[in-house]
Amino acid sequence: KAKGVSYSELVNPGGLQVDYFISHHWAEDFGEFVQSVLRHAIIAAVELGQNVKWKDVVYWCCAFANNQHQIELGETLQKSPFYLA
């Protein structure tokens, strides 16, 4: 909170090459969401090949990529972080 950045910017200030774009709904069970992403990462790692481990599969997720301290959704769909990602 003190830095005023998204979680993604905090842990990866230089950014990462994204493999998959995902989103979630605040009303869903977060534990189920995490389990779904984990199951997908295990399968995706095999599909990405070249000895990729499930921990190395990179996701863009709105909850972590959007700065929750300063929500900027853009004036149009084309200017939204979802479109720009």
PDB file of N, CA, C and O in Angstrom, chain B, residues numbered from 101:
ATOM      1  N   LYS B 101       0.823  -1.191   0.000  1.00  0.00           N
ATOM      2  CA  LYS B 101       0.000   0.000   0.000  1.00  0.00           C
ATOM      3  C   LYS B 101       0.871   1.260   0.000  1.00  0.00           C
ATOM      4  O   LYS B 101       0.542   2.247  -0.658  1.00  0.00           O
ATOM      5  N   ALA B 102       1.964   1.219   0.730  1.00  0.00           N
ATOM      6  CA  ALA B 102       2.826   2.397   0.830  1.00  0.00           C
ATOM      7  C   ALA B 102       3.425   2.793  -0.509  1.00  0.00           C
ATOM      8  O   ALA B 102       3.673   3.974  -0.750  1.00  0.00           O
ATOM      9  N   LYS B 103       3.661   1.819  -1.382  1.00  0.00           N
ATOM     10  CA  LYS B 103       4.262   2.123  -2.683  1.00  0.00           C
ATOM     11  C   LYS B 103       3.218   2.553  -3.708  1.00  0.00           C
ATOM     12  O   LYS B 103       3.564   3.183  -4.707  1.00  0.00           O
ATOM     13  N   GLY B 104       1.948   2.226  -3.478  1.00  0.00           N
ATOM     14  CA  GLY B 104       0.884   2.636  -4.376  1.00  0.00           C
ATOM     15  C   GLY B 104       0.936   1.994  -5.748  1.00  0.00           C
ATOM     16  O   GLY B 104       0.544   2.616  -6.736  1.00  0.00           O
ATOM     17  N   VAL B 105       1.417   0.750  -5.827  1.00  0.00           N
ATOM     18  CA  VAL B 105       1.493   0.035  -7.099  1.00  0.00           C
ATOM     19  C   VAL B 105       0.691  -1.258  -7.006  1.00  0.00           C
ATOM     20  O   VAL B 105       0.270  -1.663  -5.923  1.00  0.00           O
ATOM     21  N   SER B 106       0.487  -1.892  -8.140  1.00  0.00           N
ATOM     22  CA  SER B 106      -0.198  -3.178  -8.136  1.00  0.00           C
ATOM     23  C   SER B 106       0.712  -4.252  -7.539  1.00  0.00           C
ATOM     24  O   SER B 106       1.925  -4.066  -7.441  1.00  0.00           O
ATOM     25  N   TYR B 107       0.122  -5.359  -7.148  1.00  0.00           N
ATOM     26  CA  TYR B 107       0.910  -6.472  -6.618  1.00  0.00           C
ATOM     27  C   TYR B 107       1.915  -6.948  -7.671  1.00  0.00           C
ATOM     28  O   TYR B 107       3.066  -7.242  -7.351  1.00  0.00           O
ATOM     29  N   SER B 108       1.473  -7.019  -8.915  1.00  0.00           N
ATOM     30  CA  SER B 108       2.362  -7.455 -10.002  1.00  0.00           C
ATOM     31  C   SER B 108       3.569  -6.539 -10.141  1.00  0.00           C
ATOM     32  O   SER B 108       4.691  -7.011 -10.323  1.00  0.00           O
ATOM     33  N   GLU B 109       3.343  -5.234 -10.055  1.00  0.00           N
ATOM     34  CA  GLU B 109       4.447  -4.275 -10.151  1.00  0.00           C
ATOM     35  C   GLU B 109       5.378  -4.364  -8.945  1.00  0.00           C
ATOM     36  O   GLU B 109       6.580  -4.124  -9.060  1.00  0.00           O
ATOM     37  N   LEU B 110       4.817  -4.710  -7.793  1.00  0.00           N
ATOM     38  CA  LEU B 110       5.621  -4.829  -6.581  1.00  0.00           C
ATOM     39  C   LEU B 110       6.583  -6.013  -6.661  1.00  0.00           C
ATOM     40  O   LEU B 110       7.756  -5.884  -6.312  1.00  0.00           O
ATOM     41  N   VAL B 111       6.093  -7.164  -7.119  1.00  0.00           N
ATOM     42  CA  VAL B 111       6.937  -8.360  -7.143  1.00  0.00           C
ATOM     43  C   VAL B 111       7.734  -8.518  -8.431  1.00  0.00           C
ATOM     44  O   VAL B 111       8.725  -9.248  -8.451  1.00  0.00           O
ATOM     45  N   ASN B 112       7.325  -7.850  -9.503  1.00  0.00           N
ATOM     46  CA  ASN B 112       8.036  -7.907 -10.786  1.00  0.00           C
ATOM     47  C   ASN B 112       8.095  -6.511 -11.397  1.00  0.00           C
ATOM     48  O   ASN B 112       7.413  -6.248 -12.388  1.00  0.00           O
ATOM     49  N   PRO B 113       8.893  -5.614 -10.829  1.00  0.00           N
ATOM     50  CA  PRO B 113       8.904  -4.225 -11.304  1.00  0.00           C
ATOM     51  C   PRO B 113       9.282  -4.064 -12.773  1.00  0.00           C
ATOM     52  O   PRO B 113       8.886  -3.084 -13.404  1.00  0.00           O
ATOM     53  N   GLY B 114      10.036  -5.003 -13.325  1.00  0.00           N
ATOM     54  CA  GLY B 114      10.414  -4.928 -14.734  1.00  0.00           C
ATOM     55  C   GLY B 114       9.407  -5.581 -15.659  1.00  0.00           C
ATOM     56  O   GLY B 114       9.560  -5.529 -16.880  1.00  0.00           O
ATOM     57  N   GLY B 115       8.373  -6.200 -15.089  1.00  0.00           N
ATOM     58  CA  GLY B 115       7.371  -6.896 -15.885  1.00  0.00           C
ATOM     59  C   GLY B 115       7.834  -8.275 -16.314  1.00  0.00           C
ATOM     60  O   GLY B 115       9.000  -8.631 -16.144  1.00  0.00           O
ATOM     61  N   LEU B 116       6.923  -9.041 -16.866  1.00  0.00           N
ATOM     62  CA  LEU B 116       7.202 -10.387 -17.358  1.00  0.00           C
ATOM     63  C   LEU B 116       6.468 -10.607 -18.674  1.00  0.00           C
ATOM     64  O   LEU B 116       5.456  -9.961 -18.945  1.00  0.00           O
ATOM     65  N   GLN B 117       6.977 -11.513 -19.481  1.00  0.00           N
ATOM     66  CA  GLN B 117       6.267 -11.932 -20.689  1.00  0.00           C
ATOM     67  C   GLN B 117       5.113 -12.826 -20.243  1.00  0.00           C
ATOM     68  O   GLN B 117       5.330 -13.829 -19.562  1.00  0.00           O
ATOM     69  N   VAL B 118       3.912 -12.474 -20.617  1.00  0.00           N
ATOM     70  CA  VAL B 118       2.717 -13.185 -20.163  1.00  0.00           C
ATOM     71  C   VAL B 118       2.400 -14.361 -21.080  1.00  0.00           C
ATOM     72  O   VAL B 118       2.459 -14.244 -22.304  1.00  0.00           O
ATOM     73  N   ASP B 119       2.063 -15.492 -20.471  1.00  0.00           N
ATOM     74  CA  ASP B 119       1.647 -16.673 -21.236  1.00  0.00           C
ATOM     75  C   ASP B 119       0.131 -16.732 -21.399  1.00  0.00           C
ATOM     76  O   ASP B 119      -0.367 -17.129 -22.452  1.00  0.00           O
ATOM     77  N   TYR B 120      -0.602 -16.337 -20.357  1.00  0.00           N
ATOM     78  CA  TYR B 120      -2.064 -16.439 -20.375  1.00  0.00           C
ATOM     79  C   TYR B 120      -2.701 -15.238 -19.698  1.00  0.00           C
ATOM     80  O   TYR B 120      -2.189 -14.722 -18.704  1.00  0.00           O
ATOM     81  N   PHE B 121      -3.825 -14.801 -20.250  1.00  0.00           N
ATOM     82  CA  PHE B 121      -4.637 -13.715 -19.692  1.00  0.00           C
ATOM     83  C   PHE B 121      -5.811 -14.358 -18.969  1.00  0.00           C
ATOM     84  O   PHE B 121      -6.554 -15.141 -19.559  1.00  0.00           O
ATOM     85  N   ILE B 122      -5.979 -14.027 -17.690  1.00  0.00           N
ATOM     86  CA  ILE B 122      -7.124 -14.551 -16.941  1.00  0.00           C
ATOM     87  C   ILE B 122      -7.766 -13.417 -16.150  1.00  0.00           C
ATOM     88  O   ILE B 122      -7.152 -12.374 -15.922  1.00  0.00           O
ATOM     89  N   SER B 123      -8.982 -13.634 -15.746  1.00  0.00           N
ATOM     90  CA  SER B 123      -9.685 -12.682 -14.910  1.00  0.00           C
ATOM     91  C   SER B 123     -10.502 -13.475 -13.904  1.00  0.00           C
ATOM     92  O   SER B 123     -10.626 -14.695 -14.010  1.00  0.00           O
ATOM     93  N   HIS B 124     -11.045 -12.785 -12.950  1.00  0.00           N
ATOM     94  CA  HIS B 124     -11.891 -13.459 -11.974  1.00  0.00           C
ATOM     95  C   HIS B 124     -13.013 -12.522 -11.574  1.00  0.00           C
ATOM     96  O   HIS B 124     -13.004 -11.338 -11.909  1.00  0.00           O
ATOM     97  N   HIS B 125     -13.955 -13.056 -10.868  1.00  0.00           N
ATOM     98  CA  HIS B 125     -15.099 -12.294 -10.384  1.00  0.00           C
ATOM     99  C   HIS B 125     -14.977 -12.226  -8.871  1.00  0.00           C
ATOM    100  O   HIS B 125     -14.753 -13.248  -8.223  1.00  0.00           O
ATOM    101  N   TRP B 126     -15.121 -11.040  -8.302  1.00  0.00           N
ATOM    102  CA  TRP B 126     -14.929 -10.882  -6.856  1.00  0.00           C
ATOM    103  C   TRP B 126     -15.884 -11.744  -6.045  1.00  0.00           C
ATOM    104  O   TRP B 126     -15.605 -12.022  -4.879  1.00  0.00           O
ATOM    105  N   ALA B 127     -17.003 -12.177  -6.623  1.00  0.00           N
ATOM    106  CA  ALA B 127     -17.967 -12.984  -5.878  1.00  0.00           C
ATOM    107  C   ALA B 127     -17.621 -14.475  -5.893  1.00  0.00           C
ATOM    108  O   ALA B 127     -18.238 -15.258  -5.171  1.00  0.00           O
ATOM    109  N   GLU B 128     -16.641 -14.874  -6.708  1.00  0.00           N
ATOM    110  CA  GLU B 128     -16.304 -16.299  -6.748  1.00  0.00           C
ATOM    111  C   GLU B 128     -15.447 -16.684  -5.543  1.00  0.00           C
ATOM    112  O   GLU B 128     -14.848 -15.829  -4.891  1.00  0.00           O
ATOM    113  N   ASP B 129     -15.403 -17.959  -5.268  1.00  0.00           N
ATOM    114  CA  ASP B 129     -14.568 -18.481  -4.188  1.00  0.00           C
ATOM    115  C   ASP B 129     -13.109 -18.387  -4.621  1.00  0.00           C
ATOM    116  O   ASP B 129     -12.702 -19.023  -5.593  1.00  0.00           O
ATOM    117  N   PHE B 130     -12.320 -17.590  -3.895  1.00  0.00           N
ATOM    118  CA  PHE B 130     -10.944 -17.353  -4.306  1.00  0.00           C
ATOM    119  C   PHE B 130     -10.105 -18.634  -4.258  1.00  0.00           C
ATOM    120  O   PHE B 130      -9.220 -18.825  -5.093  1.00  0.00           O
ATOM    121  N   GLY B 131     -10.373 -19.498  -3.299  1.00  0.00           N
ATOM    122  CA  GLY B 131      -9.657 -20.776  -3.211  1.00  0.00           C
ATOM    123  C   GLY B 131      -9.878 -21.624  -4.457  1.00  0.00           C
ATOM    124  O   GLY B 131      -8.940 -22.235  -4.969  1.00  0.00           O
ATOM    125  N   GLU B 132     -11.111 -21.662  -4.942  1.00  0.00           N
ATOM    126  CA  GLU B 132     -11.411 -22.410  -6.169  1.00  0.00           C
ATOM    127  C   GLU B 132     -10.703 -21.783  -7.368  1.00  0.00           C
ATOM    128  O   GLU B 132     -10.203 -22.492  -8.241  1.00  0.00           O
ATOM    129  N   PHE B 133     -10.663 -20.463  -7.406  1.00  0.00           N
ATOM    130  CA  PHE B 133      -9.967 -19.764  -8.486  1.00  0.00           C
ATOM    131  C   PHE B 133      -8.485 -20.151  -8.497  1.00  0.00           C
ATOM    132  O   PHE B 133      -7.931 -20.479  -9.546  1.00  0.00           O
ATOM    133  N   VAL B 134      -7.854 -20.111  -7.331  1.00  0.00           N
ATOM    134  CA  VAL B 134      -6.430 -20.453  -7.227  1.00  0.00           C
ATOM    135  C   VAL B 134      -6.199 -21.904  -7.635  1.00  0.00           C
ATOM    136  O   VAL B 134      -5.244 -22.196  -8.355  1.00  0.00           O
ATOM    137  N   GLN B 135      -7.048 -22.808  -7.190  1.00  0.00           N
ATOM    138  CA  GLN B 135      -6.908 -24.220  -7.558  1.00  0.00           C
ATOM    139  C   GLN B 135      -7.062 -24.416  -9.074  1.00  0.00           C
ATOM    140  O   GLN B 135      -6.356 -25.229  -9.671  1.00  0.00           O
ATOM    141  N   SER B 136      -7.970 -23.681  -9.682  1.00  0.00           N
ATOM    142  CA  SER B 136      -8.158 -23.771 -11.136  1.00  0.00           C
ATOM    143  C   SER B 136      -6.917 -23.291 -11.885  1.00  0.00           C
ATOM    144  O   SER B 136      -6.494 -23.903 -12.865  1.00  0.00           O
ATOM    145  N   VAL B 137      -6.344 -22.196 -11.413  1.00  0.00           N
ATOM    146  CA  VAL B 137      -5.134 -21.664 -12.055  1.00  0.00           C
ATOM    147  C   VAL B 137      -3.981 -22.646 -11.872  1.00  0.00           C
ATOM    148  O   VAL B 137      -3.211 -22.878 -12.804  1.00  0.00           O
ATOM    149  N   LEU B 138      -3.859 -23.216 -10.695  1.00  0.00           N
ATOM    150  CA  LEU B 138      -2.800 -24.197 -10.440  1.00  0.00           C
ATOM    151  C   LEU B 138      -2.946 -25.405 -11.365  1.00  0.00           C
ATOM    152  O   LEU B 138      -1.966 -25.845 -11.968  1.00  0.00           O
ATOM    153  N   ARG B 139      -4.149 -25.938 -11.479  1.00  0.00           N
ATOM    154  CA  ARG B 139      -4.373 -27.092 -12.378  1.00  0.00           C
ATOM    155  C   ARG B 139      -4.039 -26.716 -13.822  1.00  0.00           C
ATOM    156  O   ARG B 139      -3.435 -27.504 -14.551  1.00  0.00           O
ATOM    157  N   HIS B 140      -4.434 -25.513 -14.227  1.00  0.00           N
ATOM    158  CA  HIS B 140      -4.126 -25.080 -15.587  1.00  0.00           C
ATOM    159  C   HIS B 140      -2.622 -24.941 -15.784  1.00  0.00           C
ATOM    160  O   HIS B 140      -2.096 -25.349 -16.820  1.00  0.00           O
ATOM    161  N   ALA B 141      -1.924 -24.371 -14.805  1.00  0.00           N
ATOM    162  CA  ALA B 141      -0.475 -24.170 -14.924  1.00  0.00           C
ATOM    163  C   ALA B 141       0.262 -25.499 -15.080  1.00  0.00           C
ATOM    164  O   ALA B 141       1.233 -25.583 -15.833  1.00  0.00           O
ATOM    165  N   ILE B 142      -0.184 -26.521 -14.387  1.00  0.00           N
ATOM    166  CA  ILE B 142       0.451 -27.849 -14.496  1.00  0.00           C
ATOM    167  C   ILE B 142       0.312 -28.380 -15.913  1.00  0.00           C
ATOM    168  O   ILE B 142       1.271 -28.908 -16.476  1.00  0.00           O
ATOM    169  N   ILE B 143      -0.874 -28.245 -16.491  1.00  0.00           N
ATOM    170  CA  ILE B 143      -1.110 -28.707 -17.868  1.00  0.00           C
ATOM    171  C   ILE B 143      -0.396 -27.801 -18.876  1.00  0.00           C
ATOM    172  O   ILE B 143       0.220 -28.279 -19.828  1.00  0.00           O
ATOM    173  N   ALA B 144      -0.490 -26.489 -18.650  1.00  0.00           N
ATOM    174  CA  ALA B 144       0.105 -25.523 -19.582  1.00  0.00           C
ATOM    175  C   ALA B 144       1.616 -25.677 -19.648  1.00  0.00           C
ATOM    176  O   ALA B 144       2.198 -25.516 -20.721  1.00  0.00           O
ATOM    177  N   ALA B 145       2.262 -25.983 -18.539  1.00  0.00           N
ATOM    178  CA  ALA B 145       3.719 -26.140 -18.526  1.00  0.00           C
ATOM    179  C   ALA B 145       4.145 -27.237 -19.499  1.00  0.00           C
ATOM    180  O   ALA B 145       5.133 -27.089 -20.217  1.00  0.00           O
ATOM    181  N   VAL B 146       3.411 -28.311 -19.517  1.00  0.00           N
ATOM    182  CA  VAL B 146       3.717 -29.408 -20.447  1.00  0.00           C
ATOM    183  C   VAL B 146       3.509 -28.941 -21.881  1.00  0.00           C
ATOM    184  O   VAL B 146       4.327 -29.224 -22.756  1.00  0.00           O
ATOM    185  N   GLU B 147       2.425 -28.234 -22.119  1.00  0.00           N
ATOM    186  CA  GLU B 147       2.125 -27.761 -23.474  1.00  0.00           C
ATOM    187  C   GLU B 147       3.130 -26.707 -23.946  1.00  0.00           C
ATOM    188  O   GLU B 147       3.451 -26.652 -25.133  1.00  0.00           O
ATOM    189  N   LEU B 148       3.629 -25.870 -23.031  1.00  0.00           N
ATOM    190  CA  LEU B 148       4.618 -24.855 -23.407  1.00  0.00           C
ATOM    191  C   LEU B 148       5.966 -25.494 -23.726  1.00  0.00           C
ATOM    192  O   LEU B 148       6.769 -24.920 -24.462  1.00  0.00           O
ATOM    193  N   GLY B 149       6.215 -26.675 -23.176  1.00  0.00           N
ATOM    194  CA  GLY B 149       7.413 -27.447 -23.505  1.00  0.00           C
ATOM    195  C   GLY B 149       8.713 -26.854 -23.003  1.00  0.00           C
ATOM    196  O   GLY B 149       8.729 -25.965 -22.153  1.00  0.00           O
ATOM    197  N   GLN B 150       9.800 -27.367 -23.550  1.00  0.00           N
ATOM    198  CA  GLN B 150      11.156 -26.912 -23.256  1.00  0.00           C
ATOM    199  C   GLN B 150      11.431 -26.834 -21.752  1.00  0.00           C
ATOM    200  O   GLN B 150      11.975 -25.846 -21.259  1.00  0.00           O
ATOM    201  N   ASN B 151      11.051 -27.880 -21.044  1.00  0.00           N
ATOM    202  CA  ASN B 151      11.310 -27.996 -19.607  1.00  0.00           C
ATOM    203  C   ASN B 151      10.710 -26.867 -18.772  1.00  0.00           C
ATOM    204  O   ASN B 151      11.274 -26.501 -17.740  1.00  0.00           O
ATOM    205  N   VAL B 152       9.585 -26.312 -19.197  1.00  0.00           N
ATOM    206  CA  VAL B 152       8.901 -25.274 -18.427  1.00  0.00           C
ATOM    207  C   VAL B 152       8.255 -25.929 -17.211  1.00  0.00           C
ATOM    208  O   VAL B 152       7.576 -26.948 -17.330  1.00  0.00           O
ATOM    209  N   LYS B 153       8.470 -25.341 -16.055  1.00  0.00           N
ATOM    210  CA  LYS B 153       7.846 -25.833 -14.829  1.00  0.00           C
ATOM    211  C   LYS B 153       6.568 -25.049 -14.576  1.00  0.00           C
ATOM    212  O   LYS B 153       6.435 -23.909 -15.020  1.00  0.00           O
ATOM    213  N   TRP B 154       5.626 -25.662 -13.862  1.00  0.00           N
ATOM    214  CA  TRP B 154       4.344 -25.002 -13.625  1.00  0.00           C
ATOM    215  C   TRP B 154       4.522 -23.653 -12.926  1.00  0.00           C
ATOM    216  O   TRP B 154       3.728 -22.740 -13.147  1.00  0.00           O
ATOM    217  N   LYS B 155       5.541 -23.516 -12.095  1.00  0.00           N
ATOM    218  CA  LYS B 155       5.787 -22.259 -11.380  1.00  0.00           C
ATOM    219  C   LYS B 155       6.243 -21.146 -12.325  1.00  0.00           C
ATOM    220  O   LYS B 155       6.195 -19.970 -11.965  1.00  0.00           O
ATOM    221  N   ASP B 156       6.682 -21.507 -13.523  1.00  0.00           N
ATOM    222  CA  ASP B 156       7.191 -20.522 -14.477  1.00  0.00           C
ATOM    223  C   ASP B 156       6.143 -20.045 -15.471  1.00  0.00           C
ATOM    224  O   ASP B 156       6.421 -19.160 -16.279  1.00  0.00           O
ATOM    225  N   VAL B 157       4.945 -20.614 -15.427  1.00  0.00           N
ATOM    226  CA  VAL B 157       3.863 -20.170 -16.312  1.00  0.00           C
ATOM    227  C   VAL B 157       3.370 -18.816 -15.779  1.00  0.00           C
ATOM    228  O   VAL B 157       3.058 -18.682 -14.596  1.00  0.00           O
ATOM    229  N   VAL B 158       3.306 -17.815 -16.669  1.00  0.00           N
ATOM    230  CA  VAL B 158       2.976 -16.442 -16.250  1.00  0.00           C
ATOM    231  C   VAL B 158       1.559 -16.095 -16.692  1.00  0.00           C
ATOM    232  O   VAL B 158       1.187 -16.273 -17.852  1.00  0.00           O
ATOM    233  N   TYR B 159       0.782 -15.597 -15.737  1.00  0.00           N
ATOM    234  CA  TYR B 159      -0.593 -15.181 -15.988  1.00  0.00           C
ATOM    235  C   TYR B 159      -0.732 -13.681 -15.745  1.00  0.00           C
ATOM    236  O   TYR B 159      -0.124 -13.131 -14.827  1.00  0.00           O
ATOM    237  N   TRP B 160      -1.533 -13.033 -16.570  1.00  0.00           N
ATOM    238  CA  TRP B 160      -1.959 -11.660 -16.293  1.00  0.00           C
ATOM    239  C   TRP B 160      -3.339 -11.792 -15.684  1.00  0.00           C
ATOM    240  O   TRP B 160      -4.263 -12.274 -16.339  1.00  0.00           O
ATOM    241  N   CYS B 161      -3.491 -11.372 -14.442  1.00  0.00           N
ATOM    242  CA  CYS B 161      -4.781 -11.440 -13.756  1.00  0.00           C
ATOM    243  C   CYS B 161      -5.130 -10.043 -13.266  1.00  0.00           C
ATOM    244  O   CYS B 161      -4.329  -9.396 -12.590  1.00  0.00           O
ATOM    245  N   CYS B 162      -6.307  -9.588 -13.603  1.00  0.00           N
ATOM    246  CA  CYS B 162      -6.716  -8.220 -13.281  1.00  0.00           C
ATOM    247  C   CYS B 162      -6.573  -7.887 -11.802  1.00  0.00           C
ATOM    248  O   CYS B 162      -6.157  -6.779 -11.465  1.00  0.00           O
ATOM    249  N   ALA B 163      -6.905  -8.810 -10.919  1.00  0.00           N
ATOM    250  CA  ALA B 163      -6.850  -8.530  -9.484  1.00  0.00           C
ATOM    251  C   ALA B 163      -5.443  -8.185  -9.023  1.00  0.00           C
ATOM    252  O   ALA B 163      -5.270  -7.421  -8.073  1.00  0.00           O
ATOM    253  N   PHE B 164      -4.443  -8.739  -9.683  1.00  0.00           N
ATOM    254  CA  PHE B 164      -3.059  -8.506  -9.286  1.00  0.00           C
ATOM    255  C   PHE B 164      -2.353  -7.489 -10.184  1.00  0.00           C
ATOM    256  O   PHE B 164      -1.440  -6.796  -9.735  1.00  0.00           O
ATOM    257  N   ALA B 165      -2.766  -7.397 -11.434  1.00  0.00           N
ATOM    258  CA  ALA B 165      -2.106  -6.501 -12.386  1.00  0.00           C
ATOM    259  C   ALA B 165      -2.634  -5.067 -12.333  1.00  0.00           C
ATOM    260  O   ALA B 165      -1.879  -4.122 -12.561  1.00  0.00           O
ATOM    261  N   ASN B 166      -3.920  -4.901 -12.034  1.00  0.00           N
ATOM    262  CA  ASN B 166      -4.476  -3.553 -11.922  1.00  0.00           C
ATOM    263  C   ASN B 166      -4.131  -2.980 -10.554  1.00  0.00           C
ATOM    264  O   ASN B 166      -4.243  -3.661  -9.535  1.00  0.00           O
ATOM    265  N   ASN B 167      -3.713  -1.725 -10.546  1.00  0.00           N
ATOM    266  CA  ASN B 167      -3.379  -1.052  -9.299  1.00  0.00           C
ATOM    267  C   ASN B 167      -4.663  -0.821  -8.510  1.00  0.00           C
ATOM    268  O   ASN B 167      -5.464   0.045  -8.861  1.00  0.00           O
ATOM    269  N   GLN B 168      -4.857  -1.591  -7.449  1.00  0.00           N
ATOM    270  CA  GLN B 168      -6.082  -1.500  -6.656  1.00  0.00           C
ATOM    271  C   GLN B 168      -6.132  -0.213  -5.827  1.00  0.00           C
ATOM    272  O   GLN B 168      -7.185   0.132  -5.290  1.00  0.00           O
ATOM    273  N   HIS B 169      -5.007   0.499  -5.718  1.00  0.00           N
ATOM    274  CA  HIS B 169      -4.963   1.759  -4.983  1.00  0.00           C
ATOM    275  C   HIS B 169      -5.419   2.927  -5.851  1.00  0.00           C
ATOM    276  O   HIS B 169      -5.787   3.984  -5.339  1.00  0.00           O
ATOM    277  N   GLN B 170      -5.391   2.729  -7.160  1.00  0.00           N
ATOM    278  CA  GLN B 170      -5.768   3.789  -8.098  1.00  0.00           C
ATOM    279  C   GLN B 170      -6.317   3.125  -9.357  1.00  0.00           C
ATOM    280  O   GLN B 170      -5.593   2.942 -10.337  1.00  0.00           O
ATOM    281  N   ILE B 171      -7.581   2.770  -9.325  1.00  0.00           N
ATOM    282  CA  ILE B 171      -8.206   2.062 -10.440  1.00  0.00           C
ATOM    283  C   ILE B 171      -8.371   3.007 -11.623  1.00  0.00           C
ATOM    284  O   ILE B 171      -9.010   4.053 -11.516  1.00  0.00           O
ATOM    285  N   GLU B 172      -7.785   2.622 -12.749  1.00  0.00           N
ATOM    286  CA  GLU B 172      -7.929   3.370 -13.993  1.00  0.00           C
ATOM    287  C   GLU B 172      -8.367   2.381 -15.072  1.00  0.00           C
ATOM    288  O   GLU B 172      -7.556   1.614 -15.591  1.00  0.00           O
ATOM    289  N   LEU B 173      -9.635   2.408 -15.396  1.00  0.00           N
ATOM    290  CA  LEU B 173     -10.169   1.458 -16.367  1.00  0.00           C
ATOM    291  C   LEU B 173     -10.194   2.000 -17.785  1.00  0.00           C
ATOM    292  O   LEU B 173     -10.598   1.288 -18.704  1.00  0.00           O
ATOM    293  N   GLY B 174      -9.775   3.236 -17.984  1.00  0.00           N
ATOM    294  CA  GLY B 174      -9.750   3.814 -19.322  1.00  0.00           C
ATOM    295  C   GLY B 174     -11.082   4.403 -19.725  1.00  0.00           C
ATOM    296  O   GLY B 174     -12.133   4.008 -19.221  1.00  0.00           O
ATOM    297  N   GLU B 175     -11.024   5.347 -20.634  1.00  0.00           N
ATOM    298  CA  GLU B 175     -12.237   6.021 -21.098  1.00  0.00           C
ATOM    299  C   GLU B 175     -13.002   5.182 -22.108  1.00  0.00           C
ATOM    300  O   GLU B 175     -14.213   5.344 -22.258  1.00  0.00           O
ATOM    301  N   THR B 176     -12.314   4.297 -22.798  1.00  0.00           N
ATOM    302  CA  THR B 176     -12.942   3.409 -23.776  1.00  0.00           C
ATOM    303  C   THR B 176     -12.421   1.999 -23.547  1.00  0.00           C
ATOM    304  O   THR B 176     -11.451   1.802 -22.814  1.00  0.00           O
ATOM    305  N   LEU B 177     -13.054   1.034 -24.164  1.00  0.00           N
ATOM    306  CA  LEU B 177     -12.593  -0.348 -24.050  1.00  0.00           C
ATOM    307  C   LEU B 177     -11.154  -0.469 -24.533  1.00  0.00           C
ATOM    308  O   LEU B 177     -10.355  -1.180 -23.922  1.00  0.00           O
ATOM    309  N   GLN B 178     -10.814   0.219 -25.626  1.00  0.00           N
ATOM    310  CA  GLN B 178      -9.474   0.159 -26.184  1.00  0.00           C
ATOM    311  C   GLN B 178      -8.413   0.759 -25.271  1.00  0.00           C
ATOM    312  O   GLN B 178      -7.227   0.469 -25.426  1.00  0.00           O
ATOM    313  N   LYS B 179      -8.827   1.590 -24.323  1.00  0.00           N
ATOM    314  CA  LYS B 179      -7.880   2.203 -23.381  1.00  0.00           C
ATOM    315  C   LYS B 179      -7.878   1.510 -22.026  1.00  0.00           C
ATOM    316  O   LYS B 179      -7.177   1.932 -21.107  1.00  0.00           O
ATOM    317  N   SER B 180      -8.669   0.439 -21.904  1.00  0.00           N
ATOM    318  CA  SER B 180      -8.748  -0.282 -20.633  1.00  0.00           C
ATOM    319  C   SER B 180      -7.540  -1.206 -20.455  1.00  0.00           C
ATOM    320  O   SER B 180      -6.965  -1.658 -21.445  1.00  0.00           O
ATOM    321  N   PRO B 181      -7.145  -1.494 -19.207  1.00  0.00           N
ATOM    322  CA  PRO B 181      -6.022  -2.394 -18.989  1.00  0.00           C
ATOM    323  C   PRO B 181      -6.287  -3.804 -19.524  1.00  0.00           C
ATOM    324  O   PRO B 181      -5.351  -4.524 -19.871  1.00  0.00           O
ATOM    325  N   PHE B 182      -7.559  -4.195 -19.591  1.00  0.00           N
ATOM    326  CA  PHE B 182      -7.902  -5.515 -20.116  1.00  0.00           C
ATOM    327  C   PHE B 182      -7.570  -5.605 -21.611  1.00  0.00           C
ATOM    328  O   PHE B 182      -7.023  -6.605 -22.076  1.00  0.00           O
ATOM    329  N   TYR B 183      -7.903  -4.562 -22.342  1.00  0.00           N
ATOM    330  CA  TYR B 183      -7.624  -4.527 -23.775  1.00  0.00           C
ATOM    331  C   TYR B 183      -6.122  -4.380 -24.040  1.00  0.00           C
ATOM    332  O   TYR B 183      -5.564  -5.048 -24.910  1.00  0.00           O
ATOM    333  N   LEU B 184      -5.488  -3.497 -23.279  1.00  0.00           N
ATOM    334  CA  LEU B 184      -4.063  -3.227 -23.484  1.00  0.00           C
ATOM    335  C   LEU B 184      -3.173  -4.402 -23.114  1.00  0.00           C
ATOM    336  O   LEU B 184      -2.070  -4.537 -23.642  1.00  0.00           O
ATOM    337  N   ALA B 185      -3.645  -5.255 -22.208  1.00  0.00           N
ATOM    338  CA  ALA B 185      -2.839  -6.426 -21.811  1.00  0.00           C
ATOM    339  C   ALA B 185      -2.717  -7.381 -22.983  1.00  0.00           C
ATOM    340  O   ALA B 185      -2.080  -8.428 -22.862  1.00  0.00           O
TER     341      ALA B 185
END
